[in-house]
């Protein structure tokens, strides 16, 4: 793959397409998340910051971690995630 199609995080970027979009990450371990998995989840959420600099959130419990980033394009004022 041509290097010019990759951005700083290694994501494929088509030169003719708009790439603005929100992002979501998730981890799940039936046996329970480890400290290492917690660090991976936090790194994953940080890596998608460019997907949504307008907001974000994280949910954690003993088995799962979900993260999201919001890019405000539509309903900028009222579109916040709960």
C-alpha positions in Angstrom: 0.0 0.0 0.0 1.3 3.4 -0.9 2.4 5.3 2.2 0.7 8.5 1.0 -2.7 6.8 1.7 -1.9 6.2 5.3 -2.3 8.8 8.0 -0.3 9.2 11.2 -2.1 6.2 12.9 -1.8 3.9 9.9 -5.5 4.2 8.9 -6.3 4.1 5.2 -7.4 7.4 3.8 -8.8 7.7 0.3 -7.6 11.0 -1.2 -11.0 11.7 -2.7 -13.3 10.8 0.2 -14.2 12.9 3.3 -13.1 11.1 6.4 -14.9 13.0 9.1 -16.8 10.6 11.4 -17.2 9.7 15.0 -15.3 6.7 16.5 -16.0 3.9 18.9 -13.8 1.3 20.6 -14.6 -1.8 22.7 -13.0 -4.5 24.8 -14.6 -7.5 26.4 -13.2 -10.4 28.4 -15.6 -12.9 30.1 -12.9 -13.7 32.7 -12.6 -10.0 33.6 -10.5 -7.2 32.2 -6.8 -7.1 33.2 -4.7 -4.0 34.0 -3.0 -4.5 30.6 -6.3 -4.6 28.8 -7.3 -1.4 30.6 -4.2 0.3 29.2 -4.9 -1.0 25.7 -8.5 0.3 25.9 -7.3 3.8 27.0 -4.7 3.8 24.2 -7.3 2.8 21.6 -9.6 5.6 22.8 -6.7 8.1 22.6 -5.8 6.9 19.1 -9.3 7.8 17.8 -9.3 11.3 19.3 -9.0 12.7 15.8 -12.4 11.1 15.0 -14.2 13.2 17.5 -12.6 16.2 19.1 -16.0 17.6 20.1 -16.7 15.1 22.9 -16.3 11.6 24.1 -16.9 9.1 26.9 -15.9 5.8 28.4 -17.9 3.1 30.1 -16.1 0.5 32.2 -17.1 -2.5 34.2 -15.3 -5.7 35.3 -15.6 -7.3 31.9 -16.0 -4.6 29.3 -14.8 -1.2 28.3 -16.4 1.0 25.6 -15.1 4.3 24.4 -16.4 6.8 21.9 -15.4 10.1 20.3 -17.9 12.6 18.9 -17.4 14.8 15.9 -20.1 17.5 15.9 -21.4 17.8 12.3 -25.2 17.4 12.6 -27.1 18.8 15.5 -24.0 20.4 17.0 -25.7 21.8 20.1 -28.2 19.0 20.9 -26.4 15.9 19.7 -24.3 15.1 22.8 -24.2 11.5 23.8 -25.7 10.5 27.1 
